[in-house]
Amino acid sequence: MTVEQLAEGVLAGKRRHLAKAITLIESNREQDQIKARDLLDKLQDNRETIRLGISGVPGVGKSTFIEALGNHLIEEGHRVAVLAVDPSSPSSGGSILGDKTRMETLSSREEAFIRPSPTAGTLGGVARRTRESMLLCEAAGYDVVLVETVGVGQSEYEVASMVDCFMVLMLPGAGDSLQGIKRGILEITDILVVNKADGSQKQMAKLAISEYKHAFQLLSPKYEGVEVQFRTASALRNEGIEEVWEGVSTFVEALKQKQMLQDLRDKQDVNWFKRLAEEAVVNALWNTPGNKLRSRALIQKIIRKEISPSAAAAQMIEEKNQ
């Protein structure tokens, strides 16, 4: 399939073409990367979309929550793309990629597109090409893109830096949860949802929300004049999902009203340009034939204790620039 055929299929909203396009941009082959850049240039799109990052503590029920939210959005007339990231094994490099099996009803709907991708060693709870995948989904007509991240940690800043709204899912029982969540996560949270708020845990969920609100009062606001949203929900019972989306919509609308949303996306584009440039420099440093020979020689000197790692690094850069 040519780049032109891929682009036409993606713009027509064909899921098969979108899947092939994402496979292309995830490829590490140099020829595929050239085609991927050409494809992205053909798919510059200005449709109005909402990008939502979703993270959460282990056992919070992210997949169940995302399925419930996705189904609700489709009922509201949206087309939903889910970019679900699975952690890769540090030893084998493999991933389970089982998100479609955990979202059976959503994955069967024509208005939804679910793409699991491995992190492949990338930090920040996102896959290496999550941002490009997001742009492809938007070009294909998906007006809500949900990015499910690996888990909670300060490196989650990476996904927060590429979406309009960053949601953190928590469990009822604020005492233990509040102890475990890192300050860095609180500082990048736009909407906090206490999931599994059903049965005997409803009251605990309300108490948790109260304590989280108090905790956020001690932090400087992420956006001046735009408040963090707090909600409770039970994805399993499909309760509170509409209110959660209302919180997301309220937050994004506040960004638009203050003319912050476009500025945010412009900043994201600049940051991504810098990341891609850094990646290209690193690849050139380690993968060109001359540099490979230099690095092998320096590694042997380090092992023989003839040179320190810091001196070897300085020499590597100095020789590269000559």
Buried (B, 14 or more C-beta within 10 A) or exposed (E): EEBEEBBBBBBEBBBEBBBBBBEBBBBEEEEBBEBBBBBBEBBEBEEEBBBBBBBBBEEBBBBBBBBBBBBBBBEEEBBBBBBBBBBBEEEEEEBEBEBBEBBEEBBEBEBBBBBBBBBBEBEBBBBBBBBBBBBBBBBBBBBBBBBBBBBBBEBBBBBBBBBBBBBBBBBBBBEEBBEEBEEBBBBBBBBBBBBBBBEEBBEBBBBBBEBBEEBBEEEEEBBEEBEBBBBBBBBEEBBBBBEBBEBBEBBBEBBEEEEBBEEBBEEBEEEBEEBEEEEEEEEEBEEEEEBEEBBEBBBEBBEEEEBEEEEBBEBBEEEBEE
